[in-house]
Amino acid sequence: MTFGALLTLGAWAGEHPSLMLTAQGVAEMRDDCGKVPAFDASMARTLAGADAAVASPIEVPQPRDGGGGYTHERHKLNYYEMVDCGIAWQVTGEEKYARRVADMLKAYADLYPTLGFHPVKLSKTPGRLFWQTLNESVWLVHTSMAYDCVYDYMSADERAYVEQNLFRPMADFLMNGMEGNRANNKVFNKMHNHATWATSAVGMIGMAMGDEDLVRKALYGTDETGKHGGFIQQLDYLFSPDGYFTEGAYYQRYAIWPFMVFAQCIEHNRPDLKIFQYRDGILLKAVSTLLQLAYDGRFMRFNDALLKGYDAQELVYAVNIAYNADPSNKTLLDVAARYQDWVLPTDAGFAVARDIARGEARPLTFHSALFRDGRNGDEGGIAVIRSTDPALNSALTLKATSHGLSHGHYDKLTIAYYDNDNEVLCDYGAARWLNIEAKYKGHYTHENKSFAMQTVAHNTLVVDERSHFDGNYDESMKHHSEILFTDFSRKDVQIVSARETNAYPDVAMQRTLAYITTPFLQYPLVLDLLQARSDKEHRYDYPMWYGGHMVSVNFPYEKALTTMSALGEANGYQHLWCQARGRNEKSATTTFTWITGDRFYSLSTATTPASEMVFVESGASDPDFNLRTEKGYMIREKGRKNHTFFSSLETHGTYDLQVEQSANLTSSCVGVRLVVDTPEYTVAVAEYKDGHSVTLCVANRSFDAGKHHTVKSAEGRFEWTGPYDVKMK
């Protein structure tokens, strides 16, 4: 459907309830009461919340606290209570629930006109009820649902009072701010998750009140043209054609909440818009992609991210609404049944619970894929390689995207590795204590910018102890990495290669990851080629942040036993305790082995006697203990123009704590080396016990699947067709 068609369609249904609930849906819920276990449990939870609310006095405090503080949390609890009571009224018809919502809305309508900006000064867009406008939007999204439920119960005078004193001023504030700070107008019309919450809030309260003007502004921006903001433009700009959200999985988890909630409201009130079909079903793609960007039900920590997963309330909303929109996707039922212990007490939740009870769930399966970034899919992407053996559970990722808006990190070509239900090579994510007031009032801490965003906090190349783009957001936003080639078609070899030429002015980076299943190793192998090319000499750091505990190394090192110092002074290095240093003068392959869970992992890297190995730990220059303690292993190369870090990452062995036994705890790798390494070609060999080897051949400049390559070296002639070849012996 074209934008023009969207713009000219008629008004909403004008019935109540019609946002998340419908009259037909409520009737079905009542008729099937006691017949759908998962829905009955969720409705019991909702009724319990509503009963607790009506049994307590209404409290609408003067705003005072930041995230995690008493008044902040009280206003959050109030909107949850209003939603519970609104639904309870619809399902039971008991007036006490509707009265509670009406009375609380009256209390807010008394308070809101008296409020200036929130007293906590941590945001460029301060709210009135909350320290930032974002939370105000979230409050209005929920409260709109409650108002829709009790709309017909409230008298015309009651509705007029709350609309005039609460809803219309709040909607105007979200769109325009108020005297002294008009930044909200820019936020409302920008392409960002904050804007999605704001447009959803204004659109939903507009639908609840029957205000077409607010609905149009929510859909098409404050100028109503659809060219400078609004929900529809957000659908066009914030997702790639694959459904990848540019801020990364964690914020896709957050943004998908208002996207799906408002879409459900649009579907109920403006069905002619066919919102779930818009842009080739982009919202349903976004939910499916988000589910794929997870490991063991927890989202991969790209960019700013905390440890959240399928059980988050946002995903309950997303999965329920997506299934209601497309009941053919039975894997969504599997997610709801396995990972989520409740369903929405709405039409969508009822549909999910009903069809789970009918036994219609089908297993969610994972597959290797490239998820493109950028509205047109031409701004790099996230590659996720999954184990092809169903008995294994491993995932390897390469991030080669655009910056990712304000929550992006300076981490071009970073990798992460997950195996055996554990994070083996880790991404730090974000430095934040969510809604713990004592920790910077629930906001991102200063260390998020000074460490978590910096390049050295990631598993990628750092040049001269500087972060990519020198940590300059505006510069980073101009560029994106480039995916050179992928091949996920083989069972024995899966591979991805990407390039980054803008992160450092005079250094070109290229990284190739191969996930290889051999007949001679216990588990699949990862070969990692991280290349740096320059006309000038640099210091190259190759940090790898690992989960677990060090077991052994094959080189001597000197550990800081009594006093530790920071590894550097800026760009995240000031937050790294230097725990130990060492060099390997006896072998051209340096091996570091650690244990994560009950398996061992060995990273074997080609080095020279001049290479320096450094063990680090996060936490330096952190007076308020804001940083988590994470451990890293770093290889440093100094005075190099061109350098390729070639590594074999081997999974091996078992450790059984119960019987106090370990097996196969040493690496099978006996050596790794670069046979050829030119701007055109790289040939790397990893050798293992009993005469086995894996040879990785990569064309660095030509990626035509049909092109034949021939490379001569001191070790012989190498020939292959296509951008790569893997030979096993």
N, C-alpha and C positions, 0 to 999 in steps of 0.2 A: 504494500500500500504506500502511496506517495505521501509526502509531507502535506501537500495541499489538501489531499483527501482527509487526512487526519484533522487538519485545521478547521474544516468546514462542517464536520459532523455535529449532530444535535446534542441536546442536553442529556443529563443523567436520568436514571429511572425516577428519582424523587420519592422513593419509598424507604421506610425504615423497619427493620435494619437492612442496610444494603452495602456496608463496607466489608467487614470480614464475615458477617452473618447475613443470611437471607431468611425471609419468612418460610420458604420451602425447606431450607436446611434445618431451621429450628423445629419444624413439624416432624421431620424425619428423626431428629435427635430424640424428641419426646416419644415417638412411636416405637423406637428401637431401644428404649431405655432398658438396661439389664441384659441386652443381647450381644453387645459388642464390648468385650472385656477391656481392651486398651482405652477405648473412649470412655467407658464407665469410670475407669480409674482416674482419667484426666478430669472428667466432670466432677468427680468426688473431690479432687484436689482443688478445683475452682470453687466449689461450694464451700469447702472448708476455709479457703481464703476469704470468701465473701462473708461467711459467718463470723470469722474473727474480726473482720473490718467493722461490721455493724454492731459488734459487741464493745467496741472501743470508741472513745471520743474522737471527733474530727480534730486533726491537728494540721494547720497550715502555717508553718512558722515563717517569720521574717528571714529571708536568705542571709546567711552569714558565712558558711563554710565552703571550702573547696571539695573536690572529689574525695569521698570517704568520710567527710565530716557529717555531723548529725543532721543539719538542715538539708544538705545535699541528699543524703540517703532517705530522709523523711519524704521529700518531694518525689523521689523515685518510688518509694513504697506506696505513696498515694495514687500514682497512676496505675500501678499494678492492682491495687485494691479497687479502683474504679472499673477497670476492665473486668475483674472477677465479678464484681457486683452487677455490672451491666449484663454480662452473660447469664448470671444467676437469675436476674429478673426475666430475661427472655425465655429461659428454659423452665423456670418454676412458676412464674407469674406472681411471686410473693413481693408485695409492695415495699417491704423493708429494704430490699436491695436497690430498687430504683430510687427510693427516697434518699438512701445514702449517697448515691452518685449526684443527685440533684443538689443536696445540701453541701456536698464538698465543692461542687462547681460554683455554688453561691459564695462559699468562703474564698475561693480563688478569685472570683470576680470582684469581691470586696478588696482583696489585697493588691491585685495586679496594677490597677491604675496608680497606686501609691509608690510603686517601685521605680527607682532609677537603675543605673547599672550596678551589677553585683559588686560587693566590696572587695572580693578577691581579685587582684590585678595580675592574672597570669596569661590572659588571652588577648589577642588583638581584636577579637570579636566577643567581648564579654556579653553574657546573658543578663537576665533580670532575676529569674528564679534560680538560675544556675550560673556557675563561674564562666561558662562559655555558652555561646548560642547553640552549639551542637546539641547539648543536653536539653535545651529548650525545645528544639525540634523533636527530639525523641519523646519528650513529655507530651507534646501536642499530637504526635502520631498515635500514642496509646490513648490519650484522653479523647481523641476523635472517635475511636472505636467505642468507648464507653458512652459518649454523648449520642452516637448513632443508636445504641441499644435503648436508651431511655428517652429519646427524642419525643416519642408520642405520649409518654407518661407525663412529661413536664408541661406545665401550663404555658400558654403563649407569652405571658408576662415573664415567667421564669426564663424561658428561652431568650427572650429579648434582652433581659438583664445580663445573662452570661455571655451572649454573643456580643453585645455592645461593650461590655467592660472587660471581657477576657479574650474571647476567641478572635474578634476582629483586630483589637490592638496587638495581640500576639502574632497573628498572621502578618500584619503590617510591619511589626518589629523584625520578624524573620526575613522579610523581603527588603526592608529599607533601613533597619536600625532606628535610631532616634537621635535627637539633637545631641551633639558631642561626639558621635561615632556613627558614621553611615556605612561602615565597612560591610555590613550584612548584605547590602545590595550587590556588591561585587561577589561575595561568597555565594549568594543565592543563584547567581547566573553563571558560576564557574563550573568547570568539569572536575568534580571532586566529590568524595563521599559525603562531606559536610553538606554540599549542595543537594545531594540526593535525599538526605534526611529532611532538609528544609523544603524542597519542592513537594515531597511526599506529605509532610505535615500540612502545608498550605492547601494542597489539593484535597486531602482527606477531610479537613475541616470545612473546606469549600463545598464538598459533596454533602457532608452532614448538614450544613446550613442551607443548602440549595443555592449557593452563590456561584454562578457561572463565571463571573469575572475572576475569582480566586482560582477556580479550576483551570481556566485558560492560562493564567499566569504560571501556575504550577507546571502545566504541560509544555508551555512554549516560551517561558521567560517573562520577565516583568514588562517587556515591550510587546509581548504576545506575538512576535514574528516567528519564533522558533529558530531564529538565526543567532541569537546571542545568549542562549541559556534555556533552561527548562528540562523537564524530565525526558522528553523525547530526544533532545539533543544529547543528553547524557547517555542514552542508549546507543546513540550513533558514535560517540567519541570515546567512552570509557572502556568499552569492550572490543577486543579483537574479533575477527570473524570466527575464531575458535572458542570464543567465550571467556578468554583470559582478561582479567581486570588488571589494568596497568599498575596498580599499587602493590600487587602481589596477593598470594593466597590469603594471608591473614586479614588484610583489609577487604579482599573480595568477600570473605566470611562476614565482615561487618556491613559492607555496602549492600550485599545481596538481601539483607533484611528489609530495608525500606524499598528497595527495588521490587521485591516480590510482594510485599504488603500493599504498596500502592497499585501495583499491577493487578492484584486481586480485586481491589476496590474499583479500578477502571473496568475490569472485566464485568463486574456486577452492575456498574452504573453506565458505562459507555461500551457495551459489547460490540458495537459496530467498529470500534477502533481495532478490534482483534489484536490486543496488545501482546498476547503470548505468541502470535505469529509474526509480529513486527521484526524486521531485519532478519528474516529466515529463522525465526524462533530464538533470538539471541538470548533472552532471559533463561529459557530452558537449557540452552547450550551452556550458559554461565554456571548453572547449578551442576550440570554434569561434569564440566571442567573442574570446578571447585572440588568435587568429590574425588577426582583423579589426582589432585594436588595435595594428597595426604598420604601418610604412612601410618598404618595401624590406627586409623581413625583420628589422627592428629595432623593438623595442617603443617606443611613444610614451611620453615621459618625464613622465607624470603623477606628482605626489607624489614621495616618495623614489624615485629611479631612477638607475641607471647604464645604460650603453649595452650592452644585451644583446638577443638576438634568437632566431630560430628555431633557430640552431645550438647554443644552450645545452643542456647535458645534460638539464636539466629538461624541455625541450621534446621531446627525443628520447624520454624516458620517456612524456610525455603523449601525443604523437602516436602512438607505437607501441601503447600500451595502449588509446587511444581507437579506433584502427582495429581492433584485436583484438576490442573490444566491439561495434563497429558497422562491419563490413566493407563496408557499402553506401556509406560516405563515402569515395569514391575520391580526393577532393581531398587527403586526409591523405597519400596516397601521393606526391602531387606535392610536398608540403612536405618529406617525408622524402627524396625523390630530388633535389630542387633545392637545399635548404638544409642538409641534414644529411648528413655524410659517414660516418655509421655507424648501425647499428641495434642494439637491445638484443640481447644473446645469450640471449634468452628465447623463450618461446612467442610472445609478442606481436611481438618483433622478427623472428622467423622468418616470421610471417604477412605482415608488411609487405614484407620482402625478397622473399619468394616472389611476391607479387602485383605488385610492381614489375617483377620479371623476366618476368612474364606479360603485361606491357604494359597493366595495368589502371588506371594513374594517370590522373587527370583534372585539368585546370588549376584551381588555386585562384583564384577571382575575388573582387574586392573590390566593396563596394557602400556607398553612403551609408546611414547608420543612426543611430538614437538607441539607446544602450545605457543602459537605466534603472538607477538606483542604488536600494539599499534592498531588504530581504528581500521586500517587497511591490511593489517597483517604483515607489514613490511618493516617492522622495527625490532628485528631479532625475535627472541623467544626463550622459553624455558623448555629444555629437553629433560624428559624423565625416562630413564631406562629401567625396566622391571625385569626381574628374573623370569625366564621362560619355563623353568621347572616348577610345577605347582607345589612341589614339596619344599621349595625355598621361599623366602620372604625377604627380598632385598630390593633396594631402589637406589639408583645413582642419578644425580641431577647436575645439570650445567645451566647456569643462569647467564644469558647473553641477551639482555633486554634493553629497553630504554631506561631512563633513570627511575621512573615510577612515582612522579609527583613528589609531594612534600614528605612522604614516608619512605622514599627510596634511599638506598645506601650506595656508597662508592665501592662497588664490588663486582666489577665487570669480570666475567669468566670464572666466577666462584663456583665451587662444587660442594656437594654434600653427599654422604653415603649412609644408608640405613640398611641394617641387616639383623635378622634374628630378633626382631621386635625392639631393636635398640638404635639410637643415633650414634653412628660410629665416627664419622667425620661431621663436625657440627657447624651450624650457623648460629651465631650468638643471638640473633633476633634483636630485641629491643631492651634498653635499660629503662625499665618502668616498673613501678609498683602500683598496679591498677586499683584505684579507689581506696588506697591506704593513705589517709590524710597526712600522717606523720612523714611519709615519704613524698615530699614535694607536692602535697595535696592531691595525690593520685595522678599527677601530670607526668609527662616524660621528664626524667631527671636530666640534669646538665650532662651527665656522662653518656646519654644517648647520642648526643652530637660529638662529644669529645672522644668516645670510644666505639660504641656499637655501630655507628654509621661509617666509621673509618675503614679503610681498606685492610689494615693489618688485623682487624677483627674477623676476617674472612679467609677462606681457603683459596687464595688467588695471589697473583704476582703484585709485589710492592716494589717500587723503584725509588731508591735514594731516600727511603723512609718518608715518602710523600704519598698522600692518598690520591686516588684517581681524580683528575680534574682539579687537583689541589683542594679538594673538598668544596669546590665552588658550585653551588646548586644551579645557578643560571647557566653556567657553561655545560654542566652535565646534562641538563635538560635539552640541549641542542643536539645531542648525539645518541646513537644507539649502537649496540654491537651487531655483528652480522653472522648469521648461521651459514656456514660454508657447505656442509653436507650432513646428512643423516642416513642411516640404514638400520632399520629395526626389523627387517624381514627375515633374518636368519635366526636359528635357534642357538647356534654356537657362538656367533659374534653379533653384537649390537654396538653401534658406533655413532658419535656425533663430533663435529668439529666446528669451531667458531673463531671469529677474529675480532679484535678490538684495536683500532688505530688512533683513537682520539684521547684515551684516558691520560696518556703522557705525550707531550708535544713531539718528542723525537724517539719514541719507542713503539714498535708495533708488537702486539701480543697475539698469539694464536694458541688455542688449546684443543687437543684431540683426546677424547676419552673413549676407550674400547672396553666393553664388558664381555668377557670371553669365557666360555665354558670349554674346558679342556678334558681330554680323557685321562689325564694323569694327575690332576690336582683335586683335592677333596671338595673344594667349592669353586664357584666362578671367580675369575681373576679380573682385576681392573688395571689396565695400562693407561698411564697418564703422561701425555706430552704437553708441557707448558713451555712455549717458546717466546723469547724476547729478542728483538732485533733492533739495533740502533747504530748510528754512525759515531756515537760518543760512548765513553766509558761510564758505567753506572754500577751502583750496588743493587743487586737483585735479591730480594727476600722471598722465600717460598714457605709461608706459614701453613701449618695444618693443625686445626683445632680438633682434638680427639676426645671422645667420651670413654671413660674407663680409667684404667690404671697402667702405668708403665710396667713392663716386664723386663725387657733387656734391650741393649744396643751392642753393636760390634765395634765400638770405638771408646777410647778413654775420654773421660770428661771430668771437669772440676766443678763440684757443686758448692753453692753458697751455703755454708753450714751455719753461720752465725749472723750474717748481715746480708740482706738483699738490697739491690738498687734497681731503679727503673731502667729499662732498656734504652729509652730515648726521652726526648723532651716535648714532643708534639705529635700530632696526627695519630693519636692512639697509643703511640709507643710509651708515652708518659704513664700509661695505665698498666704496663706490663712489668711484672717482677721478673728479673733475670735470675732463674734458679740454677742454671748450670750451662757450661760451654764446653765444647770439645771439638776435636778434629780427627779425621781418619787417615792416618799416614800409611797404613798397611794394606788397605783394600780400596779398589776403585768403585766399590758398591757399599753404601752405608745403609744399614738396616736397623730400623726401630720397630720393636714389637710391643704391643699393649694388649690388654684384655678388656673386653666389653661384654658384660653378661657372662656367658659361659663359653665364649669363643675368643680365639686369639686372632690378631690382625698384625701383619707385618708390612711396613712401607720400606721398600728397597729402592734407593735412588742412586743414580750415577753421580759420583763426586770425585774430587781431587784432594791432595793433601792441603790445598789452600782453602777448601770449603770449610765453613764453620757451622757447626750444629749448636743451636741454642734452645734450651728448654725454658718456657715462659709460663706465667700464670697471671691471669687478670686480677686486678685489685689494688695496684699502686696508684698513688695520687687520688685516692678515693676516701676522703675523710669521713663521709657519712655512710660507708658500707653500702653504697647503692649498687655496685656491680656484683654479679654472681661470680663465684670462683670457677673459672674454666681453665683448662690446661692446653698448652700448645707446644708444638715441635716445629722449629724453623731451621731451614737451611739457607745460609747466606753465601752469596758469591760476590766478590768485590773486584772492581776494576775490569769489568767485562763489557764489551760492546754487544756481542751476540751470545746468548746462552739458552740452552734447552734443559729444563729439568725433566728428566725421564725417570719415571717411577713405576714400580710394580706394587700394587696393593693386593696382598694375598690374605684370604680368610682361611683359617685352619684350626684344627684341634678342638678339644673339648676340656672343660673344667667342671668337675662334679664336686661341689662343696660337701654334699651329704656323705659321700663315701671317701672324700678327700683324695681324689685322683685326678690327674691331668694326663692328656694324651696329645701327641703331635703338636707340642707347644712351640717348636722352633720352625722357622720359615724353611720352605723348600727351595727358595730362590738362592742360587749360588753366584749370580752376577747379572747386572744390567749394563748395557752399553749402547752408545750411538755409533752405528756403522757409517751412516751418511747423514749429514745435517747441513743442508744448503737452503737458500731461499726457495728453491724449486722442490726439493725432496728431503724427506726424513725417513731413514730406515733405522729402526731400533730393535734390539734383540734382548729378550729376558730369558735367562737360562735357569733351569731347575734341576733338582737331583735326578740321578739315573739317566743323564744325557738328554733330557727333554728341554725343549725351548719353544718360545713363541716369538715370531718376527712380525713386527708391525711396519708396514710400508705406507707412507702417506704422501700424496701429491699436494704440495702446499699452495699451489697457484692455479691448478687446473682441476676442475671438479666434474668434468663431463663423464657421464657413466660409460660412454663408449670409447673413450680415449685410451690408447695403449701407452704404457710407460716402461722405459728401460733405464736402469741405473747400474753403473759399474762401480765397484769398490774393491778395496784390497781383499775383502772376504768373498768376492765373487760378483756375479751378475744377478740383479733382481728385476723381475718383469711382472707386471700385472696390468689389468684393465680396470678403469674406473678410478675414483679418487683415493681408494685405499685397497690394501690387501692384508690379510692375516694368514701366516703360515705357521703350522704347529708341527713339532717333531717329537 
